[in-house]
Amino acid sequence: MARNFPFRTATVLSSVPRCHPGISSVSTKVVFQNRGHARCSVPQENPFIKVSEEVREAIETQKPVVALETTIYTHGFPYPENVALASHLESIVRVNGGIPATVGVLNGVARVGLQAEELVELTASAGKPDTKKISRRDLAFTCGLGFAGRRLNGGTTVSGTMVLAHLAAIKVFATGGLGGVHSGGESTMDISADLTELGRTGMAVVSSGCKSFLDIPRTLEYLETQGVCVATFADGRDGNVDFPAFWTRDSGSRSPLTIENEKEAAAMIYAQQGMSLTSGLLFANPIPAEYSIAKKEMGSIIAQALRDARKSGSVGSENTPFVLKRIREITKGESITANRALVEANVARGTKVAVHLSNLEQRRQDWTTRPPVVDRRASQLVDGPAAEAARSLKASSNSMGTAFPHTSTVDVVVAGSLAIDLSCDYIPPPSANLSSQPQLHTSNPASITQTLGGVGQNVATALHYLRSSVRLCSSVADDVAGSTAINLLAERGLQTVGVQTRGSRSHTAQYVAVNDAHKHMLLAMADMNILEDTIGDFDSLWKPHFDACKPKWLVVDANWHSNTIRKWLDTAKAAGAKVAFEPVSPAKSRRAFPASLQTDASLAAVPNHSISLATPNALELSSMHDAACDAGLFDREDWWRMIDSIGLSSSGSREKLVSLTNNLLVDQGAPQQSIRLLPFIPCILTTLGEHGVLMTQMLRPGDDRLTSPDAAPYVLSRSTDGNNVIGGVYMRLFPPVETVSSDQVVSVNGVGDTFLGVLIAGLTTEKPRDIVDLVNIAQRGSVMTLKSKEAVSPQLSMLQSSL
């Protein structure tokens, strides 16, 4: 989760075909040993085709990859709507567990896996004379001229995309509609190259059939002649179904085959590979019912558009664009809305097919049973450094024999969210004088990255990288995202026994951050409802884990319902474990002090407190303070007794507070709010952005800092009433450990969670460090995460020797 964290920044924190298994020269045994292990056949130095590193790595590691075409952007939607759609479709692939590979030709070079900046450049060229529509026949021309110095751009058609994606060993391609046999094609031979490409290229294509103005019966006949397997998703319908006609679910032509779901489609692709069949498969996905235009209505619209085309003399390659334009005009844009809806549905379904195919290829599941816990495709959410860190930890574990055993006892239980994090970095169009912030109420081009996240998961991962024994207690749904999350935890070497899988009515938590062009977070949205729905499950699901683990520390985040948080706190208190509270957000931070606590004896003041440590940012601190005030905690007798013992007024002495911090912080109230919360949370580390970290801690009698000359400047007060609970208050403002320039910031997600993870790792070592000594070490870890693509930097392991 993105947090306000202490770092000074320049800005605010913020052509060779794919090798198939042999038919005659290779035995059947070898064929089935090799199936699914395709490798990208395009050398990195190939001057005509460039495959992105992300796509190349995904293919090599058997992650689910989905190809996407680009004629819809260069010859369909105008700029900048086209780049917004492109970014949106790629995000659909990622959300559903896949890696998008957008295919096109940019500056005379064919690209498989366009980067965000490349996609903006290509889509910005839409409508220009040198931006071509590229099928198989056009590839040599476009790329050859590019090699000779004439650098053209082009959007690839279904045919062109299939050729290039197949060379990269991609097996699933999702698009809008397929070309077909045009009306009168038996005389004119006007037959789309898409059909012949399906007959000779081993690619599974998911589309909404072909457009209604084509000759669908002859199109299906031609595909049969080409040896193309055609199947339509039933999509909730019983019996035989029609082959869809793009804008409408029904065409009047029965589909040759009907399949129920994505698993069946993946099994067909798997069988096709295993038998070394070189033709393609076409999976027809009907447009969502709510966007479907009635067959009769669409028929009359198309008839009028075709009449207009004949009158205008539009033939050949000019015919389809003219007809589409007239349909758009006649339907007053309704066809465009339907077009977008069906493309989105096809991309989502195509990705699910690719994910199931990846499972089959890795032989990690029987396709009729539930996926097992460990699945290598989960590494789709982890970059190279994280994977290397996991391998390093595993190797070290093997060499030591006893490191990271999945035993019951652990040092730390982390109770919190496990989520899929999406970071949306705005990419301004290539035009001068435009804002660095995305525009409201419309789509914006962006680079969207996906990682495994959630506050609880981030803290647990940080602890794991620092070799602390940890168990994460969380919930995921029985969906693709949940399976992927569990698999990646296992891949990293983290225990997964504490992650509960809930039923189909739930869905795995997700967090979306929208950042400007400088990667400053503008807005974040979090759906953590899956944890809030576990109120009645604590005693049966979570308490047994905690009791078995016997941890020294519990880290609990505020994504749980307040009642569940209270159960976690009570359980830890009864077991003698210390508790660190991660507030998550201003709104959720209030859950530490719900309104019902004024007379609740379970929330007692020091020394019977429930929470030992909290790490809010300034907004969360203010919200926690307000919640405690609203709950009447500052009117309780035990609170006044502690405040009196501190030897300060409840708001502190302004002059003294300013000397320890600064005027701005005192004006904002952070030191005062910390002091008022100390009776219930005796150590508060508040992250204050460019101002650093404010530490406010209640000292016990006999603490060395009360008599140390070095600590004397930071001792705010000393108790003089002779009590045996409070010795004084220590307040210290730690400056940032490093100045981080804006171009070094990769992601702010997980920075605060890393900070807490490093602190707890240092507090649970065999010889625990003093928390004062850990603050700057924790800041160093957060800097590592700030510069990492991952929500928690794998480089944290470098800090182990400092703990």
Rosetta blueprint (number, residue, H / E / L):
1 M L
2 A E
3 R L
4 N L
5 F L
6 P L
7 F L
8 R E
9 T L
10 A L
11 T L
12 V L
13 L L
14 S L
15 S L
16 V L
17 P L
18 R L
19 C L
20 H L
21 P L
22 G L
23 I L
24 S L
25 S L
26 V L
27 S L
28 T H
29 K H
30 V H
31 V H
32 F H
33 Q H
34 N H
35 R L
36 G L
37 H L
38 A L
39 R L
40 C L
41 S L
42 V L
43 P L
44 Q L
45 E L
46 N L
47 P L
48 F L
49 I E
50 K E
51 V E
52 S L
53 E H
54 E H
55 V H
56 R H
57 E H
58 A H
59 I H
60 E H
61 T L
62 Q L
63 K L
64 P L
65 V E
66 V E
67 A E
68 L E
69 E L
70 T L
71 T H
72 I H
73 Y H
74 T H
75 H L
76 G L
77 F L
78 P L
79 Y L
80 P L
81 E H
82 N H
83 V H
84 A H
85 L H
86 A H
87 S H
88 H H
89 L H
90 E H
91 S H
92 I H
93 V H
94 R H
95 V H
96 N L
97 G L
98 G L
99 I E
100 P E
101 A E
102 T E
103 V E
104 G E
105 V E
106 L E
107 N L
108 G L
109 V E
110 A E
111 R E
112 V E
113 G L
114 L L
115 Q L
116 A H
117 E H
118 E H
119 L H
120 V H
121 E H
122 L H
123 T H
124 A H
125 S L
126 A L
127 G L
128 K L
129 P L
130 D L
131 T E
132 K E
133 K E
134 I E
135 S L
136 R H
137 R H
138 D H
139 L H
140 A H
141 F H
142 T H
143 C H
144 G H
145 L H
146 G H
147 F H
148 A H
149 G L
150 R L
151 R L
152 L L
153 N E
154 G E
155 G E
156 T E
157 T L
158 V H
159 S H
160 G H
161 T H
162 M H
163 V H
164 L H
165 A H
166 H H
167 L H
168 A L
169 A L
170 I L
171 K L
172 V E
173 F E
174 A E
175 T L
176 G L
177 G L
178 L E
179 G L
180 G L
181 V E
182 H L
183 S L
184 G L
185 G H
186 E H
187 S H
188 T H
189 M L
190 D L
191 I E
192 S L
193 A H
194 D H
195 L H
196 T H
197 E H
198 L H
199 G H
200 R H
201 T L
202 G L
203 M L
204 A E
205 V E
206 V E
207 S E
208 S L
209 G E
210 C E
211 K L
212 S L
213 F L
214 L L
215 D L
216 I H
217 P H
218 R H
219 T H
220 L H
221 E H
222 Y H
223 L H
224 E H
225 T H
226 Q L
227 G L
228 V L
229 C E
230 V E
231 A E
232 T E
233 F E
234 A L
235 D L
236 G L
237 R L
238 D L
239 G L
240 N L
241 V L
242 D E
243 F L
244 P L
245 A E
246 F L
247 W L
248 T E
249 R L
250 D L
251 S L
252 G L
253 S L
254 R E
255 S L
256 P L
257 L E
258 T E
259 I E
260 E L
261 N L
262 E H
263 K H
264 E H
265 A H
266 A H
267 A H
268 M H
269 I H
270 Y H
271 A H
272 Q H
273 Q H
274 G H
275 M L
276 S L
277 L L
278 T L
279 S L
280 G L
281 L E
282 L E
283 F E
284 A E
285 N L
286 P L
287 I L
288 P L
289 A H
290 E H
291 Y H
292 S L
293 I L
294 A L
295 K H
296 K H
297 E H
298 M H
299 G H
300 S H
301 I H
302 I H
303 A H
304 Q H
305 A H
306 L H
307 R H
308 D H
309 A H
310 R H
311 K H
312 S H
313 G L
314 S L
315 V L
316 G H
317 S H
318 E H
319 N H
320 T H
321 P H
322 F H
323 V H
324 L H
325 K H
326 R H
327 I H
328 R H
329 E H
330 I H
331 T L
332 K L
333 G L
334 E H
335 S H
336 I H
337 T H
338 A H
339 N H
340 R H
341 A H
342 L H
343 V H
344 E H
345 A H
346 N H
347 V H
348 A H
349 R H
350 G H
351 T H
352 K H
353 V H
354 A H
355 V H
356 H H
357 L H
358 S H
359 N H
360 L H
361 E H
362 Q L
363 R L
364 R L
365 Q L
366 D L
367 W L
368 T L
369 T L
370 R L
371 P L
372 P L
373 V L
374 V L
375 D L
376 R H
377 R H
378 A H
379 S H
380 Q H
381 L H
382 V L
383 D L
384 G H
385 P H
386 A H
387 A H
388 E H
389 A H
390 A H
391 R H
392 S H
393 L H
394 K H
395 A H
396 S H
397 S H
398 N H
399 S H
400 M H
401 G L
402 T L
403 A L
404 F L
405 P L
406 H L
407 T L
408 S L
409 T L
410 V L
411 D L
412 V E
413 V E
414 V E
415 A E
416 G L
417 S L
418 L L
419 A E
420 I E
421 D E
422 L E
423 S E
424 C E
425 D E
426 Y E
427 I L
428 P L
429 P L
430 P L
431 S L
432 A L
433 N L
434 L L
435 S L
436 S L
437 Q L
438 P L
439 Q L
440 L L
441 H L
442 T L
443 S L
444 N L
445 P L
446 A E
447 S E
448 I E
449 T E
450 Q E
451 T E
452 L E
453 G E
454 G L
455 V H
456 G H
457 Q H
458 N H
459 V H
460 A H
461 T H
462 A H
463 L H
464 H H
465 Y H
466 L L
467 R L
468 S L
469 S L
470 V E
471 R E
472 L E
473 C E
474 S E
475 S E
476 V E
477 A E
478 D L
479 D L
480 V H
481 A H
482 G H
483 S H
484 T H
485 A H
486 I H
487 N H
488 L H
489 L H
490 A H
491 E H
492 R H
493 G L
494 L L
495 Q E
496 T L
497 V L
498 G L
499 V E
500 Q E
501 T E
502 R E
503 G L
504 S L
505 R L
506 S L
507 H L
508 T L
509 A E
510 Q E
511 Y E
512 V E
513 A E
514 V E
515 N E
516 D L
517 A L
518 H L
519 K L
520 H L
521 M E
522 L E
523 L E
524 A E
525 M E
526 A E
527 D E
528 M L
529 N H
530 I H
531 L H
532 E H
533 D L
534 T L
535 I H
536 G H
537 D H
538 F H
539 D H
540 S H
541 L H
542 W H
543 K H
544 P H
545 H H
546 F H
547 D H
548 A H
549 C H
550 K L
551 P L
552 K L
553 W E
554 L E
555 V E
556 V E
557 D E
558 A L
559 N L
560 W L
561 H L
562 S H
563 N H
564 T H
565 I H
566 R H
567 K H
568 W H
569 L H
570 D H
571 T H
572 A H
573 K H
574 A H
575 A H
576 G L
577 A L
578 K E
579 V E
580 A E
581 F E
582 E E
583 P L
584 V L
585 S L
586 P H
587 A H
588 K H
589 S H
590 R H
591 R H
592 A H
593 F L
594 P L
595 A H
596 S H
597 L H
598 Q L
599 T L
600 D L
601 A L
602 S L
603 L L
604 A L
605 A L
606 V L
607 P L
608 N L
609 H L
610 S L
611 I L
612 S L
613 L E
614 A E
615 T L
616 P L
617 N E
618 A H
619 L H
620 E H
621 L H
622 S H
623 S H
624 M H
625 H H
626 D H
627 A H
628 A H
629 C H
630 D H
631 A L
632 G L
633 L H
634 F H
635 D H
636 R L
637 E H
638 D H
639 W H
640 W H
641 R H
642 M H
643 I H
644 D H
645 S H
646 I H
647 G L
648 L L
649 S L
650 S L
651 S L
652 G L
653 S L
654 R H
655 E H
656 K H
657 L H
658 V H
659 S H
660 L H
661 T L
662 N L
663 N H
664 L H
665 L H
666 V H
667 D H
668 Q H
669 G L
670 A H
671 P H
672 Q H
673 Q H
674 S H
675 I H
676 R H
677 L H
678 L L
679 P L
680 F L
681 I L
682 P L
683 C E
684 I E
685 L E
686 T E
687 T E
688 L L
689 G H
690 E H
691 H H
692 G L
693 V E
694 L E
695 M E
696 T E
697 Q E
698 M E
699 L E
700 R L
701 P L
702 G L
703 D L
704 D H
705 R H
706 L H
707 T L
708 S L
709 P L
710 D L
711 A L
712 A H
713 P H
714 Y H
715 V E
716 L E
717 S E
718 R E
719 S L
720 T L
721 D L
722 G L
723 N L
724 N L
725 V L
726 I L
727 G L
728 G E
729 V E
730 Y E
731 M E
732 R E
733 L E
734 F E
735 P L
736 P L
737 V L
738 E L
739 T E
740 V L
741 S L
742 S H
743 D H
744 Q H
745 V L
746 V L
747 S L
748 V L
749 N E
750 G L
751 V H
752 G H
753 D H
754 T H
755 F H
756 L H
757 G H
758 V H
759 L H
760 I H
761 A H
762 G H
763 L H
764 T L
765 T L
766 E L
767 K L
768 P L
769 R L
770 D L
771 I H
772 V H
773 D H
774 L H
775 V H
776 N H
777 I H
778 A H
779 Q H
780 R H
781 G H
782 S H
783 V H
784 M H
785 T H
786 L H
787 K L
788 S L
789 K L
790 E L
791 A L
792 V L
793 S L
794 P H
795 Q H
796 L H
797 S H
798 M H
799 L H
800 Q H
801 S H
802 S H
803 L L
